[in-house]
Amino acid sequence: MSGLNNEADAHPKVIQTGFGKYTLERLPKSFKGDLRAWDAADELILNTLNSDYAAILNQANPILIINDAFGALLTSLHDNTAHSWGDSLLSQLASTNNLHLNQLKVTSHFIPATDELTKTYKLVIIKIPKTLSLLEDQLIRLKPYINPQTIIIAGAMSKHIHRSTLQLFEKIIGTTTTSRATKKARLIYSKNDLENHVTHPYPKTLNIPEFQLDLISHANVFSQNQLDIGARFLLQQLEKCPSAQHIIDLGCGNGVLGIIAQTRQKDAKLTFIDESYLAIASATDSYQKHFKRDPLHQPNFVVSDCFNQYQGDKADLILCNPPFHQAHAVGDQIAWQMFQQSNQQLNQKGELWVVANRHLGYHIKLKKLFGNCRTIASNKKFVVIAAHKRRF
């Protein structure tokens, strides 16, 4: 994956714990190179495992690692067979990349969040995700695959561990305690001493009367309880979109942009793309509920890091509500990647339509990439902007 500033493409950094020294890098690569592929919570987990659980590590085969953002845990624990379970394709790609970067064999087994676990684990390591719904989903689904002897260690930066976080562990797993803070990070220890009695609340259904639409959202999908106001603003402009034979909903989430676009352009081919497995599951369920498996509408649902894993046709129209953060880190590298690759994936005269907060200044980025940009609509908070395929 290349960026616009090639000089700043690669900025691997070195983590050193009791398990050794490893070179790690993030995906997507930050143009500024100022973000590490790990945090103090990763270091605290690894140092605690090395000092207090070395003997257990040798006996727990395999161990389960949940939400390993860029593979810092997996790379450091490469001597142990591990299963890595999470919702992000990008995290899986980063983990594999960092194993290769350190010339280590890829012996780990990646389990998408949409797949179920299949065996009981003696040691479970959890990085607390940003989304509480994902943690709830994971703990409920983990419950049948642990026993009272299972060691469960979770970690996060202290400011991201709230009372609600601990309450989830106490409600679903059992007795829960926390460590002292170290470098502003903290660990959670939970003992599986409760019966499996929690009802799984996901997926959820969100009714949107103004669009006569029911959206299905699995855990971790953005804006589960109400329609995102940025998405709503873009939806209000869709009648202005050009006619398209192929529409792509990029970073689709629960699929609302693509689904409403389909109602406006019934004969268009549709593709949903997201790097979250649960987002693609949500978009699939939402679309099939709305169109009731109409054989005339057979969209593509693709788990992909932007367009990197996509192998389909180019599009006449790409709709995008890009994120401006990755987990807790704020940045525009994902939006840059979306915009750059969209220009490559558009047919001649094809257009990219973007909704974003006004202060992000995406019109400047689009004009730099596409050579053009126009404002479709704006209000006090959001702007809908469009750019057409750059002519080379």
C-alpha positions as a Markdown table, in Angstrom:
| # | Residue | x | y | z |
|---|---|---|---|---|
| 1 | Met | 0.0 | 0.0 | 0.0 |
| 2 | Ser | 1.5 | 3.3 | -1.0 |
| 3 | Gly | 0.8 | 6.8 | 0.3 |
| 4 | Leu | 1.0 | 10.2 | -1.3 |
| 5 | Asn | 4.2 | 11.0 | 0.5 |
| 6 | Asn | 6.5 | 8.1 | -0.2 |
| 7 | Glu | 9.2 | 9.5 | 1.9 |
| 8 | Ala | 7.0 | 9.0 | 5.0 |
| 9 | Asp | 5.5 | 5.6 | 4.0 |
| 10 | Ala | 7.4 | 3.4 | 6.4 |
| 11 | His | 8.0 | 4.2 | 10.0 |
| 12 | Pro | 8.4 | 0.9 | 11.9 |
| 13 | Lys | 9.3 | 1.3 | 15.6 |
| 14 | Val | 10.8 | -1.1 | 18.1 |
| 15 | Ile | 9.0 | -2.6 | 21.1 |
| 16 | Gln | 11.1 | -4.2 | 23.9 |
| 17 | Thr | 9.5 | -6.4 | 26.6 |
| 18 | Gly | 10.5 | -9.5 | 28.5 |
| 19 | Phe | 9.8 | -11.5 | 25.4 |
| 20 | Gly | 12.4 | -9.6 | 23.3 |
| 21 | Lys | 12.8 | -6.8 | 20.9 |
| 22 | Tyr | 10.5 | -6.5 | 17.8 |
| 23 | Thr | 10.0 | -4.1 | 15.0 |
| 24 | Leu | 6.4 | -3.2 | 14.5 |
| 25 | Glu | 4.4 | -0.9 | 12.2 |
| 26 | Arg | 0.8 | 0.2 | 11.9 |
| 27 | Leu | -1.6 | -0.3 | 9.0 |
| 28 | Pro | -2.5 | 1.9 | 7.2 |
| 29 | Lys | 0.9 | 3.5 | 7.4 |
| 30 | Ser | 0.7 | 7.0 | 8.8 |
| 31 | Phe | 2.1 | 9.7 | 6.5 |
| 32 | Lys | 3.7 | 11.4 | 9.5 |
| 33 | Gly | 4.9 | 8.2 | 11.0 |
| 34 | Asp | 4.0 | 9.4 | 14.5 |
| 35 | Leu | 1.8 | 6.6 | 15.7 |
| 36 | Arg | 3.1 | 3.4 | 17.2 |
| 37 | Ala | 1.7 | -0.1 | 16.6 |
| 38 | Trp | 1.3 | -0.7 | 20.3 |
| 39 | Asp | 0.4 | 1.2 | 23.5 |
| 40 | Ala | 1.4 | 1.0 | 27.1 |
| 41 | Ala | -1.4 | -1.5 | 27.7 |
| 42 | Asp | 0.3 | -4.0 | 25.3 |
| 43 | Glu | 3.5 | -3.5 | 27.1 |
| 44 | Leu | 1.9 | -4.1 | 30.5 |
| 45 | Ile | 0.2 | -7.2 | 29.3 |
| 46 | Leu | 3.4 | -8.6 | 27.9 |
| 47 | Asn | 5.5 | -7.8 | 30.9 |
| 48 | Thr | 2.9 | -9.2 | 33.3 |
| 49 | Leu | 2.7 | -12.5 | 31.2 |
| 50 | Asn | 6.5 | -12.7 | 31.2 |
| 51 | Ser | 6.9 | -12.1 | 34.9 |
| 52 | Asp | 3.9 | -13.9 | 36.4 |
| 53 | Tyr | 2.6 | -16.4 | 33.8 |
| 54 | Ala | 5.6 | -17.8 | 32.0 |
| 55 | Ala | 4.9 | -21.3 | 33.2 |
| 56 | Ile | 1.2 | -21.1 | 32.2 |
| 57 | Leu | 2.2 | -19.9 | 28.7 |
| 58 | Asn | 4.0 | -23.1 | 28.1 |
| 59 | Gln | 1.0 | -25.1 | 29.1 |
| 60 | Ala | -1.8 | -23.1 | 27.5 |
| 61 | Asn | -1.7 | -24.3 | 23.9 |
| 62 | Pro | -3.2 | -22.5 | 22.1 |
| 63 | Ile | -3.8 | -19.3 | 23.8 |
| 64 | Leu | -6.6 | -16.9 | 22.7 |
| 65 | Ile | -5.7 | -13.3 | 21.9 |
| 66 | Ile | -8.7 | -10.9 | 21.3 |
| 67 | Asn | -8.5 | -7.5 | 19.5 |
| 68 | Asp | -4.8 | -7.5 | 18.9 |
| 69 | Ala | -4.8 | -4.2 | 16.9 |
| 70 | Phe | -1.6 | -4.5 | 15.0 |
| 71 | Gly | -0.1 | -7.8 | 16.2 |
| 72 | Ala | 2.1 | -6.5 | 19.0 |
| 73 | Leu | 0.9 | -9.3 | 21.3 |
| 74 | Leu | 0.9 | -12.0 | 18.6 |
| 75 | Thr | 4.4 | -11.0 | 17.4 |
| 76 | Ser | 5.8 | -11.0 | 20.9 |
| 77 | Leu | 4.2 | -14.3 | 21.8 |
| 78 | His | 5.1 | -16.0 | 18.5 |
| 79 | Asp | 6.7 | -19.0 | 20.3 |
| 80 | Asn | 3.2 | -19.9 | 21.6 |
| 81 | Thr | 0.6 | -21.2 | 19.3 |
| 82 | Ala | -2.2 | -18.7 | 19.4 |
| 83 | His | -5.6 | -18.0 | 18.0 |
| 84 | Ser | -6.3 | -14.4 | 17.2 |
| 85 | Trp | -10.0 | -13.4 | 17.3 |
| 86 | Gly | -11.2 | -10.0 | 16.2 |
| 87 | Asp | -13.4 | -7.9 | 13.9 |
| 88 | Ser | -10.8 | -6.1 | 11.8 |
| 89 | Leu | -9.3 | -7.4 | 8.6 |
| 90 | Leu | -6.8 | -4.6 | 8.9 |
| 91 | Ser | -5.6 | -5.9 | 12.3 |
| 92 | Gln | -5.1 | -9.3 | 10.8 |
| 93 | Leu | -3.1 | -7.9 | 7.9 |
| 94 | Ala | -1.0 | -5.8 | 10.3 |
| 95 | Ser | -0.3 | -8.9 | 12.5 |
| 96 | Thr | 0.8 | -10.9 | 9.5 |
| 97 | Asn | 2.9 | -8.0 | 8.2 |
| 98 | Asn | 4.7 | -7.6 | 11.6 |
| 99 | Leu | 5.4 | -11.4 | 11.8 |
| 100 | His | 7.0 | -11.2 | 8.4 |
| 101 | Leu | 8.8 | -8.0 | 9.3 |
| 102 | Asn | 10.5 | -9.8 | 12.1 |
| 103 | Gln | 11.1 | -12.9 | 9.9 |
| 104 | Leu | 8.8 | -15.0 | 12.1 |
| 105 | Lys | 6.7 | -17.9 | 10.9 |
| 106 | Val | 3.0 | -17.3 | 10.7 |
| 107 | Thr | 1.8 | -20.1 | 12.9 |
| 108 | Ser | -1.3 | -18.3 | 14.3 |
| 109 | His | -4.9 | -18.9 | 13.4 |
| 110 | Phe | -7.0 | -15.9 | 12.7 |
| 111 | Ile | -10.7 | -16.1 | 13.6 |
| 112 | Pro | -13.0 | -13.4 | 12.2 |
| 113 | Ala | -15.5 | -11.9 | 14.6 |
| 114 | Thr | -18.3 | -13.4 | 12.6 |
| 115 | Asp | -17.0 | -16.9 | 13.3 |
| 116 | Glu | -17.5 | -18.9 | 16.5 |
| 117 | Leu | -14.8 | -20.3 | 18.7 |
| 118 | Thr | -14.5 | -24.0 | 18.7 |
| 119 | Lys | -12.4 | -25.1 | 21.7 |
| 120 | Thr | -11.8 | -24.3 | 25.4 |
| 121 | Tyr | -8.9 | -22.0 | 26.3 |
| 122 | Lys | -6.6 | -22.0 | 29.3 |
| 123 | Leu | -5.4 | -18.5 | 28.8 |
| 124 | Val | -7.3 | -15.6 | 27.2 |
| 125 | Ile | -5.7 | -12.2 | 26.5 |
| 126 | Ile | -8.1 | -9.3 | 25.7 |
| 127 | Lys | -7.3 | -5.8 | 24.5 |
| 128 | Ile | -10.4 | -3.8 | 25.5 |
| 129 | Pro | -12.0 | -2.5 | 22.3 |
| 130 | Lys | -13.3 | 1.1 | 21.9 |
| 131 | Thr | -16.8 | -0.2 | 21.3 |
| 132 | Leu | -18.5 | -1.5 | 24.4 |
| 133 | Ser | -20.9 | -3.5 | 22.3 |
| 134 | Leu | -18.1 | -5.5 | 20.7 |
| 135 | Leu | -16.7 | -6.3 | 24.2 |
| 136 | Glu | -20.1 | -7.5 | 25.3 |
| 137 | Asp | -20.6 | -9.6 | 22.2 |
| 138 | Gln | -17.1 | -11.2 | 22.6 |
| 139 | Leu | -17.5 | -12.0 | 26.3 |
| 140 | Ile | -20.9 | -13.6 | 25.8 |
| 141 | Arg | -19.5 | -15.7 | 22.9 |
| 142 | Leu | -16.3 | -16.5 | 24.8 |
| 143 | Lys | -18.2 | -17.8 | 27.8 |
| 144 | Pro | -18.8 | -21.4 | 26.6 |
| 145 | Tyr | -15.1 | -21.8 | 25.8 |
| 146 | Ile | -13.6 | -21.0 | 29.1 |
| 147 | Asn | -13.8 | -22.8 | 32.5 |
| 148 | Pro | -13.2 | -21.7 | 36.1 |
| 149 | Gln | -9.5 | -22.5 | 35.6 |
| 150 | Thr | -9.1 | -20.2 | 32.6 |
| 151 | Ile | -6.9 | -17.2 | 33.2 |
| 152 | Ile | -8.4 | -14.1 | 31.7 |
| 153 | Ile | -6.3 | -11.0 | 31.4 |
| 154 | Ala | -7.6 | -7.8 | 29.7 |
| 155 | Gly | -5.8 | -4.5 | 29.2 |
| 156 | Ala | -6.3 | -1.0 | 28.1 |
| 157 | Met | -5.2 | 2.5 | 28.8 |
| 158 | Ser | -6.7 | 3.5 | 32.2 |
| 159 | Lys | -8.8 | 6.3 | 30.7 |
| 160 | His | -10.6 | 3.8 | 28.5 |
| 161 | Ile | -11.5 | 1.5 | 31.4 |
| 162 | His | -14.8 | 2.6 | 32.8 |
| 163 | Arg | -17.2 | 1.3 | 35.4 |
| 164 | Ser | -19.3 | 0.0 | 32.6 |
| 165 | Thr | -16.3 | -2.0 | 31.3 |
| 166 | Leu | -15.9 | -3.8 | 34.6 |
| 167 | Gln | -19.6 | -4.3 | 35.0 |
| 168 | Leu | -19.6 | -6.3 | 31.7 |
| 169 | Phe | -16.9 | -8.6 | 33.0 |
| 170 | Glu | -18.7 | -9.0 | 36.3 |
| 171 | Lys | -22.1 | -9.6 | 34.6 |
| 172 | Ile | -20.9 | -12.1 | 32.0 |
| 173 | Ile | -17.7 | -13.7 | 33.3 |
| 174 | Gly | -17.6 | -13.3 | 37.1 |
| 175 | Thr | -15.3 | -12.0 | 39.8 |
| 176 | Thr | -13.3 | -9.1 | 38.4 |
| 177 | Thr | -10.4 | -7.1 | 39.8 |
| 178 | Thr | -8.0 | -4.5 | 38.4 |
| 179 | Ser | -4.3 | -3.8 | 38.7 |
| 180 | Arg | -2.6 | -0.6 | 39.6 |
| 181 | Ala | -2.0 | 1.8 | 36.8 |
| 182 | Thr | 1.4 | 1.5 | 35.1 |
| 183 | Lys | 2.3 | 4.2 | 32.5 |
| 184 | Lys | -1.4 | 5.1 | 32.5 |
| 185 | Ala | -2.4 | 1.5 | 31.5 |
| 186 | Arg | -4.3 | -1.0 | 33.6 |
| 187 | Leu | -5.1 | -4.7 | 33.6 |
| 188 | Ile | -8.4 | -6.4 | 34.3 |
| 189 | Tyr | -8.4 | -9.9 | 35.8 |
| 190 | Ser | -11.7 | -11.9 | 35.6 |
| 191 | Lys | -12.5 | -15.3 | 36.9 |
| 192 | Asn | -15.1 | -17.4 | 35.2 |
| 193 | Asp | -17.3 | -18.2 | 38.2 |
| 194 | Leu | -20.8 | -17.4 | 36.9 |
| 195 | Glu | -23.3 | -19.6 | 35.0 |
| 196 | Asn | -23.8 | -18.8 | 31.4 |
| 197 | His | -27.1 | -16.9 | 31.8 |
| 198 | Val | -26.7 | -13.7 | 29.7 |
| 199 | Thr | -29.0 | -13.3 | 26.7 |
| 200 | His | -27.2 | -12.1 | 23.6 |
| 201 | Pro | -28.6 | -8.7 | 22.6 |
| 202 | Tyr | -27.1 | -8.6 | 19.0 |
| 203 | Pro | -27.9 | -8.0 | 16.2 |
| 204 | Lys | -30.1 | -5.0 | 16.8 |
| 205 | Thr | -32.8 | -3.6 | 14.5 |
| 206 | Leu | -33.0 | 0.2 | 14.0 |
| 207 | Asn | -36.2 | 1.4 | 12.4 |
| 208 | Ile | -35.9 | 4.6 | 10.3 |
| 209 | Pro | -39.4 | 5.7 | 9.4 |
| 210 | Glu | -38.4 | 8.6 | 7.1 |
| 211 | Phe | -36.7 | 6.1 | 4.7 |
| 212 | Gln | -39.1 | 3.2 | 5.5 |
| 213 | Leu | -36.1 | 1.2 | 6.4 |
| 214 | Asp | -35.0 | -1.3 | 9.1 |
| 215 | Leu | -31.3 | -1.6 | 9.6 |
| 216 | Ile | -29.7 | -4.6 | 11.2 |
| 217 | Ser | -26.6 | -3.9 | 13.2 |
| 218 | His | -24.3 | -6.5 | 14.7 |
| 219 | Ala | -22.0 | -5.6 | 17.6 |
| 220 | Asn | -19.2 | -3.0 | 16.8 |
| 221 | Val | -21.1 | -1.4 | 14.0 |
| 222 | Phe | -21.1 | 2.4 | 14.1 |
| 223 | Ser | -24.4 | 4.2 | 15.0 |
| 224 | Gln | -26.5 | 1.2 | 16.1 |
| 225 | Asn | -29.1 | 3.1 | 18.0 |
| 226 | Gln | -29.8 | 6.0 | 15.7 |
| 227 | Leu | -29.0 | 7.0 | 12.1 |
| 228 | Asp | -25.7 | 8.8 | 11.9 |
| 229 | Ile | -26.4 | 12.5 | 11.3 |
| 230 | Gly | -23.7 | 12.7 | 8.7 |
| 231 | Ala | -25.1 | 9.7 | 6.8 |
| 232 | Arg | -28.6 | 11.3 | 7.0 |
| 233 | Phe | -27.3 | 14.5 | 5.4 |
| 234 | Leu | -25.7 | 12.5 | 2.5 |
| 235 | Leu | -28.9 | 10.5 | 2.1 |
| 236 | Gln | -30.8 | 13.7 | 1.7 |
| 237 | Gln | -28.7 | 14.5 | -1.3 |
| 238 | Leu | -28.8 | 11.2 | -3.1 |
| 239 | Glu | -31.4 | 12.4 | -5.6 |
| 240 | Lys | -28.8 | 14.7 | -7.0 |
| 241 | Cys | -26.4 | 11.8 | -7.7 |
| 242 | Pro | -25.6 | 11.0 | -11.3 |
| 243 | Ser | -27.1 | 7.8 | -12.9 |
| 244 | Ala | -24.8 | 4.9 | -12.3 |
| 245 | Gln | -24.6 | 1.3 | -13.5 |
| 246 | His | -22.4 | 0.3 | -10.6 |
| 247 | Ile | -22.4 | 1.9 | -7.1 |
| 248 | Ile | -20.0 | 1.2 | -4.3 |
| 249 | Asp | -20.7 | 1.9 | -0.6 |
| 250 | Leu | -17.2 | 2.3 | 0.7 |
| 251 | Gly | -16.8 | 1.8 | 4.5 |
| 252 | Cys | -20.4 | 0.7 | 4.4 |
| 253 | Gly | -21.1 | -0.1 | 8.1 |
| 254 | Asn | -24.7 | -1.3 | 8.2 |
| 255 | Gly | -25.1 | -0.5 | 4.5 |
| 256 | Val | -27.5 | 2.4 | 4.8 |
| 257 | Leu | -26.0 | 4.5 | 2.0 |
| 258 | Gly | -25.9 | 1.7 | -0.5 |
| 259 | Ile | -29.4 | 0.5 | 0.4 |
| 260 | Ile | -31.0 | 3.9 | -0.1 |
| 261 | Ala | -29.0 | 4.4 | -3.3 |
| 262 | Gln | -30.5 | 1.2 | -4.6 |
| 263 | Thr | -34.0 | 2.4 | -4.0 |
| 264 | Arg | -33.1 | 5.6 | -6.0 |
| 265 | Gln | -31.4 | 3.6 | -8.8 |
| 266 | Lys | -33.1 | 0.2 | -8.9 |
| 267 | Asp | -31.2 | -1.2 | -11.8 |
| 268 | Ala | -27.7 | -0.3 | -10.5 |
| 269 | Lys | -25.3 | -3.0 | -9.5 |
| 270 | Leu | -24.3 | -2.5 | -5.9 |
| 271 | Thr | -21.1 | -3.4 | -3.9 |
| 272 | Phe | -20.6 | -3.0 | -0.1 |
| 273 | Ile | -17.0 | -2.8 | 1.2 |
| 274 | Asp | -15.8 | -2.6 | 4.8 |
| 275 | Glu | -12.8 | -3.9 | 6.7 |
| 276 | Ser | -15.1 | -5.0 | 9.6 |
| 277 | Tyr | -16.5 | -8.5 | 9.3 |
| 278 | Leu | -19.4 | -7.5 | 11.5 |
| 279 | Ala | -20.1 | -4.5 | 9.3 |
| 280 | Ile | -20.3 | -6.6 | 6.2 |
| 281 | Ala | -22.6 | -9.1 | 8.1 |
| 282 | Ser | -24.8 | -6.1 | 9.1 |
| 283 | Ala | -24.9 | -4.7 | 5.5 |
| 284 | Thr | -25.8 | -8.2 | 4.2 |
| 285 | Asp | -28.6 | -8.7 | 6.7 |
| 286 | Ser | -29.9 | -5.1 | 6.3 |
| 287 | Tyr | -30.0 | -5.4 | 2.5 |
| 288 | Gln | -31.7 | -8.8 | 2.5 |
| 289 | Lys | -34.3 | -7.6 | 4.9 |
| 290 | His | -35.1 | -4.6 | 2.9 |
| 291 | Phe | -35.1 | -6.3 | -0.5 |
| 292 | Lys | -36.3 | -9.6 | 0.8 |
| 293 | Arg | -33.7 | -11.6 | -1.2 |
| 294 | Asp | -35.0 | -10.2 | -4.5 |
| 295 | Pro | -33.2 | -12.3 | -7.2 |
| 296 | Leu | -32.9 | -9.2 | -9.4 |
| 297 | His | -30.8 | -7.5 | -6.7 |
| 298 | Gln | -27.6 | -9.5 | -6.0 |
| 299 | Pro | -25.0 | -7.1 | -4.6 |
| 300 | Asn | -21.5 | -8.0 | -3.7 |
| 301 | Phe | -20.4 | -7.9 | 0.0 |
| 302 | Val | -16.6 | -7.6 | 0.4 |
| 303 | Val | -14.4 | -7.6 | 3.5 |
| 304 | Ser | -11.5 | -5.4 | 2.3 |
| 305 | Asp | -9.0 | -2.9 | 3.6 |
| 306 | Cys | -10.4 | -0.1 | 1.3 |
| 307 | Phe | -10.0 | -1.6 | -2.2 |
| 308 | Asn | -6.9 | -3.7 | -1.4 |
| 309 | Gln | -8.7 | -7.0 | -1.4 |
| 310 | Tyr | -11.4 | -5.9 | -3.9 |
| 311 | Gln | -11.2 | -7.6 | -7.3 |
| 312 | Gly | -14.5 | -6.5 | -8.8 |
| 313 | Asp | -15.5 | -4.0 | -11.5 |
| 314 | Lys | -14.9 | -0.3 | -11.4 |
| 315 | Ala | -17.7 | 2.0 | -10.3 |
| 316 | Asp | -19.6 | 4.9 | -11.7 |
| 317 | Leu | -20.4 | 6.2 | -8.2 |
| 318 | Ile | -18.7 | 5.7 | -4.9 |
| 319 | Leu | -20.4 | 6.8 | -1.7 |
| 320 | Cys | -18.3 | 7.3 | 1.4 |
| 321 | Asn | -18.7 | 8.5 | 5.0 |
| 322 | Pro | -15.0 | 8.1 | 6.0 |
| 323 | Pro | -13.8 | 7.6 | 9.5 |
| 324 | Phe | -11.5 | 10.2 | 11.0 |
| 325 | His | -10.2 | 7.9 | 13.7 |
| 326 | Gln | -8.8 | 4.4 | 14.1 |
| 327 | Ala | -9.8 | 3.0 | 17.4 |
| 328 | His | -8.8 | 5.9 | 19.8 |
| 329 | Ala | -6.3 | 7.5 | 17.4 |
| 330 | Val | -7.5 | 10.4 | 15.4 |
| 331 | Gly | -6.0 | 10.8 | 11.9 |
| 332 | Asp | -6.8 | 11.1 | 8.3 |
| 333 | Gln | -4.7 | 8.3 | 6.8 |
| 334 | Ile | -7.7 | 6.0 | 6.3 |
| 335 | Ala | -9.6 | 8.8 | 4.5 |
| 336 | Trp | -6.5 | 9.5 | 2.4 |
| 337 | Gln | -6.4 | 5.9 | 1.4 |
| 338 | Met | -10.1 | 5.8 | 0.6 |
| 339 | Phe | -9.9 | 8.9 | -1.6 |
| 340 | Gln | -6.7 | 7.8 | -3.4 |
| 341 | Gln | -8.0 | 4.3 | -4.2 |
| 342 | Ser | -11.4 | 5.6 | -5.1 |
| 343 | Asn | -9.8 | 7.6 | -7.9 |
| 344 | Gln | -8.3 | 4.5 | -9.2 |
| 345 | Gln | -11.5 | 2.4 | -9.0 |
| 346 | Leu | -13.8 | 4.9 | -10.8 |
| 347 | Asn | -14.8 | 4.5 | -14.4 |
| 348 | Gln | -14.2 | 7.5 | -16.7 |
| 349 | Lys | -16.7 | 10.2 | -15.6 |
| 350 | Gly | -17.3 | 8.3 | -12.4 |
| 351 | Glu | -17.7 | 10.3 | -9.2 |
| 352 | Leu | -16.8 | 10.0 | -5.5 |
| 353 | Trp | -19.4 | 11.5 | -3.1 |
| 354 | Val | -18.2 | 12.1 | 0.5 |
| 355 | Val | -19.9 | 13.4 | 3.6 |
| 356 | Ala | -17.7 | 14.8 | 6.4 |
| 357 | Asn | -17.4 | 17.2 | 9.2 |
| 358 | Arg | -16.7 | 20.7 | 7.7 |
| 359 | His | -13.6 | 21.2 | 9.8 |
| 360 | Leu | -11.8 | 18.3 | 8.3 |
| 361 | Gly | -11.1 | 20.2 | 5.1 |
| 362 | Tyr | -11.5 | 17.1 | 2.8 |
| 363 | His | -12.3 | 19.4 | -0.2 |
| 364 | Ile | -8.6 | 20.3 | -0.2 |
| 365 | Lys | -7.5 | 16.7 | -0.2 |
| 366 | Leu | -10.0 | 15.7 | -2.9 |
| 367 | Lys | -8.9 | 18.6 | -5.1 |
| 368 | Lys | -5.3 | 17.6 | -4.7 |
| 369 | Leu | -6.0 | 14.0 | -5.6 |
| 370 | Phe | -8.7 | 14.4 | -8.3 |
| 371 | Gly | -7.8 | 17.9 | -9.6 |
| 372 | Asn | -11.4 | 19.0 | -8.9 |
| 373 | Cys | -14.0 | 19.1 | -6.2 |
| 374 | Arg | -17.5 | 20.7 | -5.8 |
| 375 | Thr | -19.8 | 21.2 | -2.9 |
| 376 | Ile | -23.1 | 19.5 | -3.2 |
| 377 | Ala | -24.6 | 20.7 | 0.1 |
| 378 | Ser | -23.5 | 22.0 | 3.5 |
| 379 | Asn | -24.8 | 22.9 | 6.9 |
| 380 | Lys | -23.3 | 24.2 | 10.1 |
| 381 | Lys | -21.6 | 20.8 | 10.8 |
| 382 | Phe | -21.4 | 18.7 | 7.6 |
| 383 | Val | -20.5 | 19.1 | 4.0 |
| 384 | Val | -21.3 | 16.8 | 1.1 |
| 385 | Ile | -18.6 | 17.1 | -1.6 |
| 386 | Ala | -18.0 | 15.3 | -4.9 |
| 387 | Ala | -15.1 | 14.8 | -7.2 |
| 388 | His | -15.0 | 13.2 | -10.6 |
| 389 | Lys | -12.5 | 10.7 | -12.0 |
| 390 | Arg | -9.2 | 12.5 | -12.7 |
| 391 | Arg | -8.2 | 12.5 | -16.3 |
| 392 | Phe | -4.6 | 11.3 | -16.9 |
